[in-house]
Amino acid sequence: ERMGAPIRAFTRLSPKPIHIHSQIENPDVVLVLDPTLLGTVPVADGLKEDGALLVNTSMSPAEVRQVTGLKTGKVFTVDASHIAIEEMGREITNTPMLGAFARATGIFDIEALAEQLRAWFGKKISPEMVEANVRALRRAAEEIQQG
């Protein structure tokens, strides 16, 4: 991994213990935090036919589908960069993408995540930045587009 180079990272989520510790070949969901990867890197490689692609972009889901050539599955977009800059003053897209992921998949409740953010960040960053993260989380969940 080097600064500016595309990377792949994997996370498994399950209510049961996870005993597999390998790369994920056929993900259920793919998140793309850097929209410049679209059209240059095959971001949806291996995505299950009924999977979901969630992209940080101002493009519409139809535009993302066209650029990626994705024929099946769901496509979601949210301008997490814009939301992060407006709410937090910096382009840190993790929190808004988490909100969009929660809304797209239904795996997490937005308000439960907001409380968890307050617990995680409460002693690490200022109260103002904690609430900025909560606003970014909620706003991305509201502004997500599906196509």
N, C-alpha and C positions, 0 to 999 in steps of 0.2 A: 504494500500500500504506500502510495506517495501522494503528496499534496496535489490536488487537481486531477488525479487519475480516477477512472471509474472503479468502484469497488462493489462487491457483493457481500451482503451480510445476511445471516439467517437467524430466525427466532422461531421456536416452536411454542405454541400456546395450547394448553390442555388443562381441563379440570382434574385430570388424573396424572399420576407421576409419569414423567417422560424418561424412557430408558434408551432411546436412540440418540446418539451423539455424532451425527454425521451431517454433511451438507444436505440440503433439501433439493432434490432433483425435479420434483413436480409440485410446486407450491400451490396452495389454495388462493393465496393473495400475494400480489407483488406491489410494493410501494416504490415509487420513483421520486426521490427528493430533488434531484437535479434535472430539470426539463431539457437541458442541452443534450442529454443522453438520447432523447427520442430521435429516432431516425439514424443514429450513429452506432448504437449498441442495441442488440436484440433483447430489450428489457423483459419481454414476455416469454422468452424461451422456457419451455417446460411447463408453463402455466396450465393448470388443469382446464379442460374444456368448459367447465362450469365455474371456473375461477374468476377472480376479480383483480383488475389492474387499477390502482389508485395513483394518480400523478399530480404532483405539485406543478400546476401550470395555469395560465390564464386561458388556454385553449379549451374548447368545448370537448366533451367526451367523443363526439363524432369526429372531430379533427384528430384527436389522439388515436382513435381507432384507425383512421386513414393513414396516419404517419407510421404507426406500428404494424399495420397490416393484420391486426388482431381480428379474427373472424367470429370467434365465439366468446362466451363469458360476458362479464359486466365490465364497463369502464366507468371510472369515477374521476372527476377532476376537482381540484380546489386550489385557489391561488394562495397557498400557504406562505409563500415569500412575502406577498403583499400584506397579508394578515399579520405576519410576524413583525414586519417593519412598522405597520400602523399601531399595533398593540404593545409591542415590546421595544421598539426603537432599533431593533437589530434583526438581520435575516437569519434567525435561528428557527428552522422550520419544524423541528421535532415535535413540539407541543401542538401546533395546529394540525400536523399530519396525524398525530394520535387522536385528536378529536374527529377528524375526517374518517380515520380507520374505524373508530368506535361506531360512528353513524353508519358507515358502509356495511359493516359486518354484523352489527348488533351484539358483538361479543362483550362489550363493556358498556355500562351505563355512564352517560356523560357526567351526571352529577356525582356519581361515586368516584369517577376519575378526577373531577374538580377537587373533591375532598382529599383524595390521595395526593394530588399535586401540592395542596396546602401542607399536608403532612411531610412529604418528601422535601419540599423546598423551604418550609417554614423557618428553619434555623440556618439555612445556607445562603439565602438571598433576601433582599429587603422585602417588606410586606407589599410595597408597591409593585415590585417585579413578580411576586407570587400572584397577585391579582391580575397583572398583565398577562401572565401565562394562562390563568383560568379564563380570562376573556378570549384569548387566542384559541384555546381549546374549544370553547362553546361556539365561537364565531365560525370556525372551520366546520364544525358539525352542522351548523345552520346553512352555510354557503356551499356545501358540497353539491356537485352536479352529477347526475347519473345518465348514461346514454348507452 
